[in-house]
Amino acid sequence: MIMGLGTVATDDRGGLARLWLILTIAALVLRLPDLGNPVIDLDEQMYLLVGSRMWHGALPYVDIWDRKPIGLFLVYAGTQGFGGDSVVAYQWAALVAAIAAAGIVALIARSLAGARAAVVAGLVYLVWIALLGGRGGQAPVFYNPLVALAALLVWRTLRDGSAAPARWTMLLIGLAIEVKPTAVVEGVAFAGLALMASWRRDPRPGAILREGSLLAALALAPTFVAAAFYVVTGHGDAWWFANVRSIFLRHVTANEPVATRLEGALLVLVIPLAVGLLGLGALGGRARLLMATWLSAAIAAWLAIPPYYNHYALPLLVPVAVAAGVGAARRGPFLALLGLAGAALLVVSGFPHAGETAAARRDVARGAALIHRYAAGRGCPFVFQAPPVFYTAADACLPTRYPFASHLTFAGERGAIGVDPTDEVVRILRARPPVIVTAPPQGDVNPATFAIVMRAIATDYRPVGTSLGYTIYARREGS
C-alpha cells in the first residue's frame, strides 16, 4: 500500500541512518574496483585534463577547448585541490556524488512508498549507473544529485504548497545546467509544477507572472554569472561559441550507429523502466503528477541530443530508480526481477573488472615514460588519435588548445570547433612535435587530418613503443 505524504517527517533517524549505510556500502562495493583506473572513459580524461590545467592558469574555451559548461570543469578542478593521485581524487568525488544521488533518490521513494521502496530505489540507481557508463566521473554522476534534490524540493512544494522549496529547486537546476545543459528540460518541467502550486496559492495572473519570472531568473543565474565572467575578461565570444553555437554545429554523420546505441541503452533499462511504469501506475494525485512529469522530461532530455552514447541515459536513471522502487514496494516478484536483472547485467559487464585498474595504470605509466623520454625538453607531444590521459600522465605541455582527439579526428566535428581541423593539424606538425601518439583510423573519421598525420609519421617518425593499444612515435634525429 502506498504510504502517506508525511513518511519522511515521521520516520525514525535510525531507519534513515541504516538506509544511508546500506547505500554507502553498496557504492563502495560497486565502485572501489575502478578507483584509480585512468581509462574508464575518454570524456573523463578530458575533463580531468582541463581541470588540472586550470590550476596552472589555463582558461577553458580560451587556452584549452571543449564545449562542456564551466561548472563541470570547476568540479574537476576542485578535486585536484586535495593533492595526491589526480585520477583517484576525482573518482572519490564521483563516489561521494553517487552516494548522494542514491540517497536523495531513496528519500523521494521513501516519501512515496516507504522504507523498502527507498532501499530498492537507491540500489537500482547505484547498479544501473555502473551499467550505463557511470562507473567513474561522467557529467551526470555529478549533476544527478542536484537534479534529484531539485525534484525532492519541488515535491515538497506540490505537497505543502509553499513557495520556498521551488525556488531552491530552480537554483539547483541552474547549477546542474552549468554541468550539462540538457538539465534545462527537467528544469522547465519542474518550473511548470512549481507554477501549478503557485496558481493554487494565488491564481491572479500578476502573481503567477512574478513567480515565473523569479523561478526563471534563479535557474539562469549560474549561467549569467559564468557568461559575465567571460565577458568581463574579454572572452565573451569564446564562451558563447563553446557553450551555445558549437553544440548546434556538431553533426551526427550517416555512419554513426545511433540506432544501435539506443537499442543497447533500452536493453539495459528495460527492466527498471518496466517496473517503474508499474510503480507510476500505483501512485495517485500529486505523486503521480510529479513522477509522470519528471520521467517524461528525463526521457525527452535523453532523446533530444544524439548520438546517444550510453552515458547519455544516466540522468534518466534518477526518476526511473524512484519509480522502480515504488513498483518493487508493491509486489515481491518485481523486487526479485530487479535483483536478477541487476546481477545478470553486472556479470555480463565484467564486474568487478578484476585486474583492470592495475593493468591500465601500468600501461598508462609505460606510455607516459616513453613520451617523457622522447619529448622532455624537445617540445610538446601530439596525442592525435589517442586518449588525453597521455597528456596528464606525462605531465606534458599541449601542442594545441584542442587536445581531445575527436575534435581533430571525428568527421562530425568539422565546422564545429571554431577552426578548420585540417589547418590546426598542419599548424601542430609545423612545430615538429617530438612525439606523436596515434592509432589506425577508427569510426567515422576526418580523412584529411589522418592523411596529413600519416604522411608526417612515414617520413619523419619511428615507432618506439605502444601503450593501451596506441603506437608512440618519436621524431627521427635530423628530421
N, C-alpha and C positions, 0 to 999 in steps of 0.2 A: 504494500500500500504506500502511495506517495505521501511523504510526511509534510507537516505544516511548514509555514514560512519562517517560523521562529527557531528552527533547528539549531543554527549556528550559535544563536544567542544563549540557548539553554543547555547545550552540550557541555559536559564537564571538561575541564582543562586536561585531565589525564587522557581522555579519548583523543583529544587533538594532539597531545604530545606523542601518543602511540602512532597516530597517523603520520606525523612528520618523521618519526623514527623509521617506520616501515618504508616510506618513500626514499629517505636518505640512504638506507641500506641497499634498497633496490638500485638506486642511481649509482652507488659505488660499485656494486657487482657488475652492472652493465657497462660502466664507463671506465673503470680503472684499467682494464686490459689495454685500452687505447692511450692511456696517459703517457705523453711523451712521444707519441707517433707523429713524425713530422710530415707525413704524406697522406693523411686521412683524406684530404680533399684539396684540389688546386685552388679553389676560391679562398680557403682559409690561409693558404700560404701567401696569397697576395695581400689579404687584409693584415696579416702579421708583418709583412714587409713594409707596408705603408705605415702601420702603427709604430714599428721600431724606428723607421727613418724620421718620423715626426719628432722623436726625441733628439734628433740631430739637426733639427731646423727645417726639415722638408715640409712644404705646404701642399696638401692634397689638391689636385686639379691643376696645380701650377708647376711644382717640381717633380711630382710623381702622379700619374694619371690613372683614374678609374672612375666609373660612373656611380659608385655607391655613395649614399649621403654621408656627411661628415660624422654623424653620430656613430656609425659603425666603426670608423677609423679611430674615433676617440675612445671607444670601448677597448679596442685592441691596444691603442697607445697606453691606456690606463693600466692594462695588465702588465705592461713592461716596466712599470714603475717600481715593482717589487724586487727586481733583480733576479738572478738565477737563470735557469733554462727558459728561454723565451717561449718555446712550444708548451712546456709544462705549465707556464704561468697562464697563458690564455685558455688552456684546456681545463685548468682548475676553475677559472672564472666561468667557463661554459658549463661545468658540472654543477656549480652553485646555481647558475641560471636555470638549468634543467630541473633541479630540485625545487626551486622557487615556483616555476611554472606548474610543475606537477602538484605542488601543494595548493596553489590557488585553484587549479582545476578541481582538485579534490574538495576544496571548501565550497565551490559552486555546486558540485554534485551532492555534497552533504546537505546543503540547504534545500535541495530539490527532492532528495530521495533517501537520505540517511547515511549511516556510517559505512555500510557495505558498498554503497554506490561510490562513496568518497574514495575508499581504498582501490576499488576497481578502476575508477577514472584516472587516478594518479598513476597507477601501474600501466594502464593502457598507453597513457601519454609517454612514459619513460621507455617502454618497449618499442613502440611504433616510431618514435623519433629516431631510434637507433637503426630501424629498418629502412628509413627513408632519407638517409644521408645526414642525419643529425648526430652522428657519433662524436663529432668534435664541436667546432665553433661556427657553424653556418649562421648567417644573419638571423634567421628565425629563432634559433636557440636563445639568442639574446633579447629579441623583442617580443617573443611569445609571452614572457612573464608580464610585460607591460600591457599587452592586449588582454590577457587573462584577468589581470587586476582591473582593467577598464571595464570588462564585462561584469565582474563582480560588483563594481560600484554602480553601473547602470542598472543592474538587477535590484540593488537597494533603492535606487530612485523609483523604479517601477513598483516595487513592493511597498515602499513607505511614502512615496510622493514628494520627498524632499529634493531640493534643487542642488545642494552642495555636492553630493556624490557624482552627479552627472558632469559637473564642471571639472572635477578631478579626472573623470573619465576622459574628457576631451583633451586635457593636458597630457595625459598618459598616451593617448593616441598620437598627439603631436610629437612626443618623444619617439614613439615607435616608427612614425613616418621618417624620422631622421636616421633610422637604422635601415629601413626598407620602405619605399614609397607605397607599395601595394597595401599597406595597413590603412590607407585612406579609405578603402572600400568598406572595411569594418567600421571605420570612424563615421562614415556617412550613415551606416545602419544604426549605430549606437546613438548618433545625434537625433535620428528620427524617433527612436524610442524615448529619448530624453524629452524631446519636444511634445510627444504624446502625453508624457507625465506632466509637462508644463501646462498643456492645454487643460488637463484635468484640474490643475491648481487654479488657473486663471485663463479662461477662454478668450479674453479680449485680444484682438489681433496685435495691438501695440505691445502687449506683454510677451506674446509669443515671438514677435519680431525682435524684441530686445534680448530675449533669452537665446534665440537662434544666433543672433549676432555675437553675443558673448561666447557661446559654445564654439562658433567658427573661429573667433579670434584666439581662443585658448588652444585650439587644435593647430592653428597656423603659427603660433608664437615661436616654437623652436625653429621652424624653417625660416621665419623672418629674421631671427637672431643670427642664424648661420649665413643667410644671404647678406645681411647688413655688415657682418664682419668682412666678408669678401669685397663688398662694395667700398667700405671704408679703407681697406688696404689696397685698393686699386685693381682688384681681380674679380670684379663682379661678372664680367663676361665669361671668365673661365668657370666660375661657379655655375652660371646659367647654362652653359653648354654641357658641362658634365652631368648636372643634375636634372636637366629638362630636355634640351634638344637631342642629345646623343641617344637618349632612351628610345626616341622615335625614329632615329636614323638607322639604328642597328636593325637588320632584317633577317628573317628566317629564310634560309636557302631551300631550294627544292630537294636537296639531298639529305636534309636533316630528318632523322627518324622520329618526327613529332608524334605520330600515332602510336608507335611502339613505346615511347616514353609514357604516354598517357595510359596505355594498356597496362604497363608494368606497375605504375603507381596505383591504379584502380585494383589490380590484383592483390597488392599488399593491403589496401584499405578496405576491401570488400566486406570482411567480417566485422570489424568495429563499426563501419558505416551502416551495415545492415542492422546490427544490434542497436546502434544509436538511433536509427529511424524508428525502431520499435519502442525505444525509450522515449522518443519525442512524442509518439502516439499515446504514451501513458500519462503525459503531463496535461495540464489544463490551464486555462486562463492566461495570466500574465507570464507564468513559467513557460508555457508552450510558445507564447509570442516571442519571448526572449530567445529561446533556443532555435526556433524556426528562422527568425530574422538573422541571428548570428551565423547559423550554419549556412544559410543561403548566401550571405555576404562573403563568408570564407570561401565557398565554392566559386563564387563569381570572381573573387580576387585571384584564386588559383588559376582559373581558366583565362583570365584577362591577358596574361603576358606569356606567350610562347617563348622558348621552345620546350617548356615543361620538363626540365630536369627533375630528378626525383625529389631533391630538396625543396623544390617549389611548393610541394604539398605539405611541408612541415607546419605552416600556420593553420592549415585545415584540421590538424590533429587536436588543437585546443578545444573547439566545440565538439568535435567527434568524440573525443575522450570523455567529456562531460556527459554527452548523450548516451554513450556506450555504458558508462557507469550506471546511469538511470535505468537503462534497459536490463542490465545484469542484476540490478536490485530487485527486479520484478520476478524473474524466473531463473532457477538454478541452472537449467540447460544452457542459457545464454552465457552464464559465467564460465561454465566448462568449455563452451565453444570458443570464447575469447582466450582462455588459458591454453587450449590446444593449438589454436591458430598462432598465438604469440610464440609458443615454444617451438612449433614446427618452422616458422619463418626465421627464428633466431638460428636454429640449426642449419637451415638452408643457407643463411647469410654467412656462415662460417664462425659464428660466435663460439668461443671467446677469442677467436683470431690468435690462437696460440703462437707465440714467437714472432708475430708480425711486427710488433713495435720494435723489438730488439733488432730484428733483421733490417728494418727500414732505417733505424738510427745508424747502424754500421754502414749501410750502403751510402747514405747521405754523407756521413763523415768521410768516407773514402773519396767520394766525388768532390767534396769541399777541399780536401787535402790536395787533390790533383789541381783544382782550379787555383788554389793559393800558390802551389809550387810553380805553376807556369805563368800566372798573371801578376803575382806580387811585384810591385814596382815597375810594371810594364804597361799598366793601363787597366781599363775596365773590361772584364769578360762579357761576352754577349750570350746570354741564355736565350736561345731562339725558340725552337720547338721543344721546350723542356720546362719543367716546373720552376716557379720562382724561389722554391726552397733553396736552390743552389746559391742565389744571391745572399740569402740570410745566413745560411750555414757557413759560407766562405767569408762572411762579413765584407763582401766585395762592393766596390763602387758601381754605380749604374751607368751604362753607356747611353741610356735613353730614359725619357720620362714615361715610356710605355713598356714597363718590364713584364707585364702579364702577357704571356706568349700569344694568346688568342687575338689580342688587339692587332698584332702584326701578321698573324698567320691564318686567321679564320676568314673565309670569304665573306661571311655575313657582317664583318666589321668594316669592310671597305666603305669609305664615306661617312663613318660613324664616330671617328675618334678625334677629328679636328685636323688631322694631317693625312696625306696620302701614305699608306703603309709602305709602298714601294720606295718612295722618296726617303722615308725615315730609315729603312733598312740600308739604302745606299749611303746615307749620311753616316750611319753607325760603322759600316765597313770601311769607309774612307778614313776613319780614325784608327784603323788597323788594330782591332781588338786582339789581345794576346791569346785569348781562348774563346772558342765557340762551343756551346753545348747544344746538341740538337738530336733529332731522330728522323727517320723517314716520314714523309707526309702521312698524316692520319686524319681521316674525316674529310670534311668539305673545306679544303684549304685554299689559300690565295696562291695560285701557281706562280705569279710573278715574283713574290718575295722569296719563295722557295728556290726558284731557279737562280736568283741572284746569289743567295747564300751557298747553294750547292756549287756554283761556279767558283766562288771565292775559296771554299774548302778544297776543291780539287786542285787549285793552283797554288795556294799559299799555306795550307794547314796539313797536319798529320795527326792521326788518332793516337792518343796517349792513354786511354782507358775508358771504362764505362761505369755508370752508376745509375741505378734504378731503370736500367734498360736504355739509357741515353748515352750517346757517344760524346766524349770530351776530346776536342781537337785543339792542339797547340799550334801557334803560328810557327812556321819553319824559320830557322835562322836566316837572315838576309832577305826575307820576303817583305 
